Amino acid sequence: MLDIIFASAVYDMGLSVFPTDTYYRYMEIFMRGKDTFASTTKSMEKVINMQLERLTKAG
């Protein structure tokens, strides 16, 4: 049973590391019933990539 649990464990970086920049923005779009996921993703791509670079260099 533990093998199944450990094999299926996931870590949501969008929610855990930078929720303001990703999770909450997507949830706001979803809750308002809009269809702007692609343009929102494109608009924050550069910022998220910079944050990911910083995290990988620090770790």
HTML snippet that shows the backbone in 3Dmol.js (N, CA, C, O; Angstrom):
<script src="https://3Dmol.org/build/3Dmol-min.js"></script>
<div id="view" style="width:600px;height:400px;position:relative"></div>
<script>
const pdb = `
ATOM      1  N   MET A   1       0.822  -1.193   0.000  1.00  0.00           N
ATOM      2  CA  MET A   1       0.000   0.000   0.000  1.00  0.00           C
ATOM      3  C   MET A   1       0.869   1.261   0.000  1.00  0.00           C
ATOM      4  O   MET A   1       0.569   2.225  -0.705  1.00  0.00           O
ATOM      5  N   LEU A   2       1.931   1.251   0.783  1.00  0.00           N
ATOM      6  CA  LEU A   2       2.824   2.417   0.807  1.00  0.00           C
ATOM      7  C   LEU A   2       3.484   2.643  -0.548  1.00  0.00           C
ATOM      8  O   LEU A   2       3.726   3.785  -0.940  1.00  0.00           O
ATOM      9  N   ASP A   3       3.776   1.564  -1.261  1.00  0.00           N
ATOM     10  CA  ASP A   3       4.353   1.698  -2.600  1.00  0.00           C
ATOM     11  C   ASP A   3       3.419   2.488  -3.511  1.00  0.00           C
ATOM     12  O   ASP A   3       3.870   3.339  -4.278  1.00  0.00           O
ATOM     13  N   ILE A   4       2.139   2.213  -3.430  1.00  0.00           N
ATOM     14  CA  ILE A   4       1.155   2.918  -4.256  1.00  0.00           C
ATOM     15  C   ILE A   4       1.096   4.394  -3.857  1.00  0.00           C
ATOM     16  O   ILE A   4       1.035   5.272  -4.718  1.00  0.00           O
ATOM     17  N   ILE A   5       1.113   4.657  -2.577  1.00  0.00           N
ATOM     18  CA  ILE A   5       1.054   6.043  -2.095  1.00  0.00           C
ATOM     19  C   ILE A   5       2.276   6.827  -2.551  1.00  0.00           C
ATOM     20  O   ILE A   5       2.142   7.924  -3.093  1.00  0.00           O
ATOM     21  N   PHE A   6       3.461   6.276  -2.336  1.00  0.00           N
ATOM     22  CA  PHE A   6       4.684   6.982  -2.714  1.00  0.00           C
ATOM     23  C   PHE A   6       4.837   7.117  -4.223  1.00  0.00           C
ATOM     24  O   PHE A   6       5.379   8.113  -4.702  1.00  0.00           O
ATOM     25  N   ALA A   7       4.371   6.139  -4.968  1.00  0.00           N
ATOM     26  CA  ALA A   7       4.474   6.186  -6.429  1.00  0.00           C
ATOM     27  C   ALA A   7       3.531   7.220  -7.034  1.00  0.00           C
ATOM     28  O   ALA A   7       3.774   7.711  -8.136  1.00  0.00           O
ATOM     29  N   SER A   8       2.466   7.551  -6.327  1.00  0.00           N
ATOM     30  CA  SER A   8       1.500   8.488  -6.885  1.00  0.00           C
ATOM     31  C   SER A   8       1.550   9.868  -6.231  1.00  0.00           C
ATOM     32  O   SER A   8       0.699  10.712  -6.511  1.00  0.00           O
ATOM     33  N   ALA A   9       2.521  10.106  -5.378  1.00  0.00           N
ATOM     34  CA  ALA A   9       2.634  11.406  -4.711  1.00  0.00           C
ATOM     35  C   ALA A   9       3.047  12.476  -5.720  1.00  0.00           C
ATOM     36  O   ALA A   9       3.900  12.237  -6.574  1.00  0.00           O
ATOM     37  N   VAL A  10       2.443  13.642  -5.618  1.00  0.00           N
ATOM     38  CA  VAL A  10       2.777  14.759  -6.497  1.00  0.00           C
ATOM     39  C   VAL A  10       3.021  16.008  -5.655  1.00  0.00           C
ATOM     40  O   VAL A  10       2.571  16.109  -4.514  1.00  0.00           O
ATOM     41  N   TYR A  11       3.731  16.937  -6.238  1.00  0.00           N
ATOM     42  CA  TYR A  11       4.023  18.201  -5.579  1.00  0.00           C
ATOM     43  C   TYR A  11       3.589  19.313  -6.515  1.00  0.00           C
ATOM     44  O   TYR A  11       4.157  19.464  -7.597  1.00  0.00           O
ATOM     45  N   ASP A  12       2.614  20.079  -6.130  1.00  0.00           N
ATOM     46  CA  ASP A  12       2.085  21.145  -6.964  1.00  0.00           C
ATOM     47  C   ASP A  12       2.864  22.426  -6.694  1.00  0.00           C
ATOM     48  O   ASP A  12       2.576  23.143  -5.735  1.00  0.00           O
ATOM     49  N   MET A  13       3.846  22.710  -7.534  1.00  0.00           N
ATOM     50  CA  MET A  13       4.665  23.911  -7.335  1.00  0.00           C
ATOM     51  C   MET A  13       3.849  25.181  -7.519  1.00  0.00           C
ATOM     52  O   MET A  13       4.109  26.182  -6.852  1.00  0.00           O
ATOM     53  N   GLY A  14       2.883  25.155  -8.400  1.00  0.00           N
ATOM     54  CA  GLY A  14       2.048  26.331  -8.611  1.00  0.00           C
ATOM     55  C   GLY A  14       1.299  26.737  -7.365  1.00  0.00           C
ATOM     56  O   GLY A  14       1.120  27.926  -7.102  1.00  0.00           O
ATOM     57  N   LEU A  15       0.863  25.767  -6.602  1.00  0.00           N
ATOM     58  CA  LEU A  15       0.130  26.056  -5.373  1.00  0.00           C
ATOM     59  C   LEU A  15       1.068  26.248  -4.189  1.00  0.00           C
ATOM     60  O   LEU A  15       0.780  27.051  -3.301  1.00  0.00           O
ATOM     61  N   SER A  16       2.180  25.528  -4.161  1.00  0.00           N
ATOM     62  CA  SER A  16       3.067  25.547  -3.006  1.00  0.00           C
ATOM     63  C   SER A  16       4.125  26.642  -3.051  1.00  0.00           C
ATOM     64  O   SER A  16       4.439  27.235  -2.019  1.00  0.00           O
ATOM     65  N   VAL A  17       4.673  26.916  -4.217  1.00  0.00           N
ATOM     66  CA  VAL A  17       5.804  27.835  -4.319  1.00  0.00           C
ATOM     67  C   VAL A  17       5.393  29.245  -4.711  1.00  0.00           C
ATOM     68  O   VAL A  17       5.832  30.211  -4.087  1.00  0.00           O
ATOM     69  N   PHE A  18       4.570  29.376  -5.720  1.00  0.00           N
ATOM     70  CA  PHE A  18       4.137  30.709  -6.140  1.00  0.00           C
ATOM     71  C   PHE A  18       2.642  30.737  -6.446  1.00  0.00           C
ATOM     72  O   PHE A  18       2.243  30.902  -7.599  1.00  0.00           O
ATOM     73  N   PRO A  19       1.817  30.576  -5.414  1.00  0.00           N
ATOM     74  CA  PRO A  19       0.373  30.509  -5.641  1.00  0.00           C
ATOM     75  C   PRO A  19      -0.235  31.804  -6.164  1.00  0.00           C
ATOM     76  O   PRO A  19      -1.203  31.762  -6.924  1.00  0.00           O
ATOM     77  N   THR A  20       0.307  32.942  -5.778  1.00  0.00           N
ATOM     78  CA  THR A  20      -0.248  34.217  -6.237  1.00  0.00           C
ATOM     79  C   THR A  20      -0.083  34.370  -7.733  1.00  0.00           C
ATOM     80  O   THR A  20      -0.968  34.901  -8.405  1.00  0.00           O
ATOM     81  N   ASP A  21       1.046  33.910  -8.266  1.00  0.00           N
ATOM     82  CA  ASP A  21       1.325  34.069  -9.687  1.00  0.00           C
ATOM     83  C   ASP A  21       0.626  33.048 -10.566  1.00  0.00           C
ATOM     84  O   ASP A  21       0.442  33.294 -11.758  1.00  0.00           O
ATOM     85  N   THR A  22       0.231  31.909 -10.014  1.00  0.00           N
ATOM     86  CA  THR A  22      -0.373  30.884 -10.862  1.00  0.00           C
ATOM     87  C   THR A  22      -1.739  30.436 -10.366  1.00  0.00           C
ATOM     88  O   THR A  22      -2.759  30.740 -10.984  1.00  0.00           O
ATOM     89  N   TYR A  23      -1.759  29.737  -9.287  1.00  0.00           N
ATOM     90  CA  TYR A  23      -2.989  29.088  -8.814  1.00  0.00           C
ATOM     91  C   TYR A  23      -4.152  30.056  -8.671  1.00  0.00           C
ATOM     92  O   TYR A  23      -5.233  29.815  -9.207  1.00  0.00           O
ATOM     93  N   TYR A  24      -3.939  31.141  -7.957  1.00  0.00           N
ATOM     94  CA  TYR A  24      -5.039  32.067  -7.701  1.00  0.00           C
ATOM     95  C   TYR A  24      -5.499  32.772  -8.974  1.00  0.00           C
ATOM     96  O   TYR A  24      -6.685  33.065  -9.124  1.00  0.00           O
ATOM     97  N   ARG A  25      -4.578  33.046  -9.886  1.00  0.00           N
ATOM     98  CA  ARG A  25      -4.982  33.666 -11.154  1.00  0.00           C
ATOM     99  C   ARG A  25      -5.845  32.722 -11.980  1.00  0.00           C
ATOM    100  O   ARG A  25      -6.850  33.135 -12.559  1.00  0.00           O
ATOM    101  N   TYR A  26      -5.447  31.451 -12.033  1.00  0.00           N
ATOM    102  CA  TYR A  26      -6.241  30.475 -12.775  1.00  0.00           C
ATOM    103  C   TYR A  26      -7.593  30.241 -12.110  1.00  0.00           C
ATOM    104  O   TYR A  26      -8.606  30.105 -12.796  1.00  0.00           O
ATOM    105  N   MET A  27      -7.614  30.193 -10.796  1.00  0.00           N
ATOM    106  CA  MET A  27      -8.882  29.995 -10.090  1.00  0.00           C
ATOM    107  C   MET A  27      -9.826  31.175 -10.317  1.00  0.00           C
ATOM    108  O   MET A  27     -11.037  30.992 -10.442  1.00  0.00           O
ATOM    109  N   GLU A  28      -9.276  32.370 -10.368  1.00  0.00           N
ATOM    110  CA  GLU A  28     -10.101  33.552 -10.627  1.00  0.00           C
ATOM    111  C   GLU A  28     -10.740  33.469 -12.014  1.00  0.00           C
ATOM    112  O   GLU A  28     -11.923  33.767 -12.179  1.00  0.00           O
ATOM    113  N   ILE A  29      -9.954  33.065 -13.001  1.00  0.00           N
ATOM    114  CA  ILE A  29     -10.479  32.909 -14.359  1.00  0.00           C
ATOM    115  C   ILE A  29     -11.589  31.864 -14.368  1.00  0.00           C
ATOM    116  O   ILE A  29     -12.655  32.080 -14.945  1.00  0.00           O
ATOM    117  N   PHE A  30     -11.329  30.741 -13.727  1.00  0.00           N
ATOM    118  CA  PHE A  30     -12.310  29.665 -13.680  1.00  0.00           C
ATOM    119  C   PHE A  30     -13.599  30.107 -12.993  1.00  0.00           C
ATOM    120  O   PHE A  30     -14.693  29.857 -13.498  1.00  0.00           O
ATOM    121  N   MET A  31     -13.470  30.759 -11.850  1.00  0.00           N
ATOM    122  CA  MET A  31     -14.645  31.163 -11.077  1.00  0.00           C
ATOM    123  C   MET A  31     -15.484  32.212 -11.811  1.00  0.00           C
ATOM    124  O   MET A  31     -16.700  32.271 -11.630  1.00  0.00           O
ATOM    125  N   ARG A  32     -14.849  33.024 -12.625  1.00  0.00           N
ATOM    126  CA  ARG A  32     -15.591  34.039 -13.387  1.00  0.00           C
ATOM    127  C   ARG A  32     -16.165  33.488 -14.684  1.00  0.00           C
ATOM    128  O   ARG A  32     -16.919  34.172 -15.376  1.00  0.00           O
ATOM    129  N   GLY A  33     -15.802  32.239 -15.014  1.00  0.00           N
ATOM    130  CA  GLY A  33     -16.341  31.606 -16.213  1.00  0.00           C
ATOM    131  C   GLY A  33     -15.765  32.161 -17.502  1.00  0.00           C
ATOM    132  O   GLY A  33     -16.415  32.119 -18.547  1.00  0.00           O
ATOM    133  N   LYS A  34     -14.553  32.677 -17.434  1.00  0.00           N
ATOM    134  CA  LYS A  34     -13.926  33.241 -18.633  1.00  0.00           C
ATOM    135  C   LYS A  34     -13.081  32.179 -19.322  1.00  0.00           C
ATOM    136  O   LYS A  34     -12.772  31.140 -18.739  1.00  0.00           O
ATOM    137  N   ASP A  35     -12.714  32.452 -20.561  1.00  0.00           N
ATOM    138  CA  ASP A  35     -11.887  31.532 -21.334  1.00  0.00           C
ATOM    139  C   ASP A  35     -10.601  32.239 -21.747  1.00  0.00           C
ATOM    140  O   ASP A  35     -10.321  32.400 -22.935  1.00  0.00           O
ATOM    141  N   THR A  36      -9.827  32.658 -20.753  1.00  0.00           N
ATOM    142  CA  THR A  36      -8.582  33.381 -21.037  1.00  0.00           C
ATOM    143  C   THR A  36      -7.362  32.654 -20.479  1.00  0.00           C
ATOM    144  O   THR A  36      -6.352  33.286 -20.168  1.00  0.00           O
ATOM    145  N   PHE A  37      -7.449  31.330 -20.350  1.00  0.00           N
ATOM    146  CA  PHE A  37      -6.344  30.560 -19.788  1.00  0.00           C
ATOM    147  C   PHE A  37      -5.079  30.670 -20.626  1.00  0.00           C
ATOM    148  O   PHE A  37      -3.989  30.837 -20.079  1.00  0.00           O
ATOM    149  N   ALA A  38      -5.206  30.580 -21.934  1.00  0.00           N
ATOM    150  CA  ALA A  38      -4.034  30.624 -22.813  1.00  0.00           C
ATOM    151  C   ALA A  38      -3.341  31.983 -22.750  1.00  0.00           C
ATOM    152  O   ALA A  38      -2.117  32.047 -22.639  1.00  0.00           O
ATOM    153  N   SER A  39      -4.105  33.061 -22.820  1.00  0.00           N
ATOM    154  CA  SER A  39      -3.478  34.386 -22.787  1.00  0.00           C
ATOM    155  C   SER A  39      -2.892  34.693 -21.410  1.00  0.00           C
ATOM    156  O   SER A  39      -1.866  35.366 -21.311  1.00  0.00           O
ATOM    157  N   THR A  40      -3.530  34.210 -20.355  1.00  0.00           N
ATOM    158  CA  THR A  40      -2.996  34.400 -19.008  1.00  0.00           C
ATOM    159  C   THR A  40      -1.684  33.640 -18.849  1.00  0.00           C
ATOM    160  O   THR A  40      -0.719  34.168 -18.296  1.00  0.00           O
ATOM    161  N   THR A  41      -1.649  32.416 -19.330  1.00  0.00           N
ATOM    162  CA  THR A  41      -0.431  31.609 -19.259  1.00  0.00           C
ATOM    163  C   THR A  41       0.695  32.289 -20.018  1.00  0.00           C
ATOM    164  O   THR A  41       1.821  32.363 -19.524  1.00  0.00           O
ATOM    165  N   LYS A  42       0.407  32.780 -21.200  1.00  0.00           N
ATOM    166  CA  LYS A  42       1.417  33.466 -22.004  1.00  0.00           C
ATOM    167  C   LYS A  42       1.914  34.726 -21.300  1.00  0.00           C
ATOM    168  O   LYS A  42       3.107  35.026 -21.345  1.00  0.00           O
ATOM    169  N   SER A  43       1.024  35.459 -20.658  1.00  0.00           N
ATOM    170  CA  SER A  43       1.417  36.716 -20.017  1.00  0.00           C
ATOM    171  C   SER A  43       2.310  36.499 -18.797  1.00  0.00           C
ATOM    172  O   SER A  43       3.094  37.384 -18.452  1.00  0.00           O
ATOM    173  N   MET A  44       2.210  35.350 -18.140  1.00  0.00           N
ATOM    174  CA  MET A  44       3.027  35.133 -16.947  1.00  0.00           C
ATOM    175  C   MET A  44       4.169  34.148 -17.180  1.00  0.00           C
ATOM    176  O   MET A  44       4.872  33.787 -16.236  1.00  0.00           O
ATOM    177  N   GLU A  45       4.360  33.714 -18.408  1.00  0.00           N
ATOM    178  CA  GLU A  45       5.391  32.732 -18.737  1.00  0.00           C
ATOM    179  C   GLU A  45       6.792  33.198 -18.351  1.00  0.00           C
ATOM    180  O   GLU A  45       7.547  32.428 -17.759  1.00  0.00           O
ATOM    181  N   LYS A  46       7.151  34.417 -18.667  1.00  0.00           N
ATOM    182  CA  LYS A  46       8.489  34.919 -18.394  1.00  0.00           C
ATOM    183  C   LYS A  46       8.773  34.969 -16.885  1.00  0.00           C
ATOM    184  O   LYS A  46       9.850  34.571 -16.440  1.00  0.00           O
ATOM    185  N   VAL A  47       7.820  35.452 -16.119  1.00  0.00           N
ATOM    186  CA  VAL A  47       7.988  35.565 -14.668  1.00  0.00           C
ATOM    187  C   VAL A  47       8.139  34.186 -14.030  1.00  0.00           C
ATOM    188  O   VAL A  47       9.005  33.985 -13.178  1.00  0.00           O
ATOM    189  N   ILE A  48       7.309  33.247 -14.436  1.00  0.00           N
ATOM    190  CA  ILE A  48       7.363  31.895 -13.876  1.00  0.00           C
ATOM    191  C   ILE A  48       8.681  31.218 -14.242  1.00  0.00           C
ATOM    192  O   ILE A  48       9.287  30.556 -13.400  1.00  0.00           O
ATOM    193  N   ASN A  49       9.127  31.376 -15.478  1.00  0.00           N
ATOM    194  CA  ASN A  49      10.403  30.784 -15.881  1.00  0.00           C
ATOM    195  C   ASN A  49      11.567  31.367 -15.083  1.00  0.00           C
ATOM    196  O   ASN A  49      12.485  30.633 -14.716  1.00  0.00           O
ATOM    197  N   MET A  50      11.548  32.662 -14.811  1.00  0.00           N
ATOM    198  CA  MET A  50      12.602  33.273 -13.996  1.00  0.00           C
ATOM    199  C   MET A  50      12.569  32.717 -12.579  1.00  0.00           C
ATOM    200  O   MET A  50      13.620  32.443 -12.000  1.00  0.00           O
ATOM    201  N   GLN A  51      11.393  32.551 -12.020  1.00  0.00           N
ATOM    202  CA  GLN A  51      11.273  31.998 -10.674  1.00  0.00           C
ATOM    203  C   GLN A  51      11.755  30.550 -10.621  1.00  0.00           C
ATOM    204  O   GLN A  51      12.417  30.145  -9.665  1.00  0.00           O
ATOM    205  N   LEU A  52      11.423  29.778 -11.646  1.00  0.00           N
ATOM    206  CA  LEU A  52      11.883  28.392 -11.699  1.00  0.00           C
ATOM    207  C   LEU A  52      13.401  28.324 -11.814  1.00  0.00           C
ATOM    208  O   LEU A  52      14.023  27.467 -11.186  1.00  0.00           O
ATOM    209  N   GLU A  53      14.005  29.199 -12.595  1.00  0.00           N
ATOM    210  CA  GLU A  53      15.466  29.235 -12.700  1.00  0.00           C
ATOM    211  C   GLU A  53      16.103  29.537 -11.349  1.00  0.00           C
ATOM    212  O   GLU A  53      17.071  28.889 -10.952  1.00  0.00           O
ATOM    213  N   ARG A  54      15.555  30.522 -10.649  1.00  0.00           N
ATOM    214  CA  ARG A  54      16.078  30.877  -9.327  1.00  0.00           C
ATOM    215  C   ARG A  54      15.976  29.712  -8.362  1.00  0.00           C
ATOM    216  O   ARG A  54      16.906  29.454  -7.598  1.00  0.00           O
ATOM    217  N   LEU A  55      14.856  29.007  -8.390  1.00  0.00           N
ATOM    218  CA  LEU A  55      14.662  27.879  -7.497  1.00  0.00           C
ATOM    219  C   LEU A  55      15.628  26.737  -7.796  1.00  0.00           C
ATOM    220  O   LEU A  55      16.159  26.112  -6.878  1.00  0.00           O
ATOM    221  N   THR A  56      15.856  26.465  -9.076  1.00  0.00           N
ATOM    222  CA  THR A  56      16.761  25.365  -9.421  1.00  0.00           C
ATOM    223  C   THR A  56      18.202  25.694  -9.108  1.00  0.00           C
ATOM    224  O   THR A  56      18.976  24.801  -8.766  1.00  0.00           O
ATOM    225  N   LYS A  57      18.580  26.955  -9.216  1.00  0.00           N
ATOM    226  CA  LYS A  57      19.943  27.370  -8.870  1.00  0.00           C
ATOM    227  C   LYS A  57      20.153  27.343  -7.364  1.00  0.00           C
ATOM    228  O   LYS A  57      21.245  27.015  -6.900  1.00  0.00           O
ATOM    229  N   ALA A  58      19.128  27.682  -6.596  1.00  0.00           N
ATOM    230  CA  ALA A  58      19.239  27.731  -5.138  1.00  0.00           C
ATOM    231  C   ALA A  58      19.281  26.336  -4.527  1.00  0.00           C
ATOM    232  O   ALA A  58      19.877  26.136  -3.469  1.00  0.00           O
ATOM    233  N   GLY A  59      18.656  25.384  -5.187  1.00  0.00           N
ATOM    234  CA  GLY A  59      18.507  24.058  -4.602  1.00  0.00           C
ATOM    235  C   GLY A  59      19.603  23.158  -4.957  1.00  0.00           C
ATOM    236  O   GLY A  59      19.614  22.002  -4.535  1.00  0.00           O
TER     237      GLY A  59
END
`;
const viewer = $3Dmol.createViewer("view");
viewer.addModel(pdb, "pdb");
viewer.setStyle({}, {cartoon: {color: "spectrum"}});
viewer.zoomTo();
viewer.render();
</script>
